Amino acid sequence: MAELSGKYLVGVYDDDDTVLHAVPRLRKAGVKIKEVYSPFPIHGLDEALGHPRTRIGIAAFMFGVTGCCCALTLMIWTMGIDWPMIVGGKDPISIPNYIPITFELTVLFTAFGMVTTFFISNGLGPGTHFHPRFDVRSTDNKFVMAIDLGRNSMSVEEISRALKDSGAEEVNIKQF
Amino acid sequence: MHVTSPVREPLIQGGKTYADVTEDICRHVEGTPTKEWKIAFGISLLVLAYGSVCLAWTWWEGLGVWGLNKTVGWAWDITNFVWWVGIGHAGTLISAILLLFRQKWRTSINRAAEAMTIFAVICAASFILMHMGRPWMAYWALPLPNAFGSLWVNFNSPLVWDVFAISTYFSVSLVFWYIGLIPDLATIRDRATSKVSRLMYGTFAMGWDGSAKTWARYEYISLILAGLSTPLVLSVHTIVSMDFATSVIPGWHTTIFPPYFVAGAIFSGFAMVQNLMLITRVVYKLEDYITLEHIETMNKVITLTGSVVGVAYITEFFIAWYSGVEYEYYAFFNRMTGPYWWAYWAMMTCNVISPQLFWSRKLRRSITFTFFISVVVNIGMWFERFVIIVTSLHRDYIPSSWAMFSPTRYDIGDYIFSFGLFFTLFLLFSKYLPVVNMAEVKAVIRSTSANLPSKIAGVAKVRQRGAAEPAFNKDQE
């Protein structure tokens, strides 16, 4: 296997339906797929590839709770404790008046926290633009399936044949 | 398997393949600026320069250069602010609410509409800074101990809510827009031929590779961002309306303001989207992407929101009478028959009557008429804000302090500044970034397009049966 490490077999498809149907077929045949790259999201593809459901929503919720607590703490402390003041007959600590800012900060923390989590968890960020890609057409009109040969017990020919059978119009070998 | 409806009109015309989409949308980004673009950009810069001189003078001399007086202490500045914020709302509505409602027609227009939101909010924010008089003290609105002592901003005040609402709205919209841009930036990066564009688009594409895992997370966060932005849209204009509604001025403290302002915002925002898209589709030859179907659907939204606004005007009037409060009744009667009657009737004509013409399918699908009505609606919505603000202020409780407002050249110049800023930013956007969301259009092209890039025979059969499609194509011409 050592001579195969860093070597990838890249199947290029020209149709999103074909690639979606190819994934379970290939997995059933024992091919371990590294990843599929596409110019737009294909619904059901991550499930077909066996990716676990994203937990980014939990992160988003936690950021939202943080934002909510920060907003309430800020307002209760400044208005009620640090410099209590009655304006327009409203109590220094009056929660209904705090609702708009609490809502805004909850949204702000959720959005920024969630997007930052998204960038970090996907390894995206400025400076990562020399990321190796398997086929440059995967951001245009092709659907590209990458198979790490080092992690597959099947031979190159066998996988190549399986890819072609599943509808790949090209099969290339890439070495990184 | 995808099935194309033989009954519904295709969203994308012209038999596009995925590669065609990339080619059509990237063309204007990759090509050199056209002569028309250069002329338009030159005019925008001139307008911006003139506006900047007026703005600089406003800040140098102080707000005394405006036509404000002791009675009318708020006029064009707040009118323009509310108008621009309102225009911004359609972008978020298209990207967020229509995403939640799974409206596929949004994909061709969401990018430009979101860009419009960002630029409109920047213009709105410029009026906040302007009317502060001392804009270098703008940070006082932030929750810092005032004058660095121990006194804080008043969190009970709707004006402080506004600071939080607008800045959150702007930041979240910017993030939403940018996240949507990343896959398209990656497409341009991968097609770039020059070193500079590869570096620039590469940096902003952040190493996007379009893997299934990334797309799954991307879709997930887009949905949550849409879920967050939807109440945000409602909250922003609700809070803007509360700036007025929590006061004691007759004509302002109206409980109907929040929903009425939100509907008005969507109304004017869609009109501005129409204006921009009708020009963009011709200039960048995007008639296959922004079709009559899109224009018609937006016109339906304009009719709906225009009707809501009309009902709000009538309700406001009814309540002014029904409340039995003489000051309230006078404020509204005076709007209609007082010295600013022309502004009131301009508002009524533009906002209540003109969108009703869209009940006619022929007019709804007429490009010239749509453009005309969109301009009319934007004028009407400006008058709405003017009427609410100036007519409510110019008649005080004491007749001796009654006054009129007339704008000076600096009021007008500062408004012109915002137009220059808006169009300069929009033209830069439309040249250097894809105006249509390529990834999203590609995702809907299969199920909605008149074309079939796939080899799947089953879909082709369905398509053959769909005899209605050529008729739609004919209609398009």
Interface residues (C-beta under 8 A of the other chain):
Chain A: D14 D15 D16 D17 T18 E35 V36 Y37 S38 P39 F40 P41 I42 L45 D46 L49 H51 T54 I56 G57 A60 L74 M75 T78 M79 D82 W83 M85 V87 G88 K90 S94 N97 Y98 P100 I101 F103 E104 L105 V107 L108 T110 A111 F112 M114 V115 F118 F119 S121 N122 G123 L124 G125 P126 G127 T128 H129 F130 H131 R133 V136 R137 S138 T139 D140 N141
Chain B: M1 H2 T17 Y18 A19 T22 P143 S150 L151 W152 N154 F155 N156 S157 P158 V160 W161 F164 A165 T168 S171 V172 V175 F176 I179 I182 P183 A186 T187 R189 D190 R191 L199 G202 T203 F204 A205 M206 G207 W208 D209 G210 S211 A212 K213 T214 W215 A216 R217 Y218 E219 Y220 I221 I224 L225 L228 P231 L232 S235 I239 M242 M438 A439 E440 K442 A443 R446 P453 S454 K455 I456
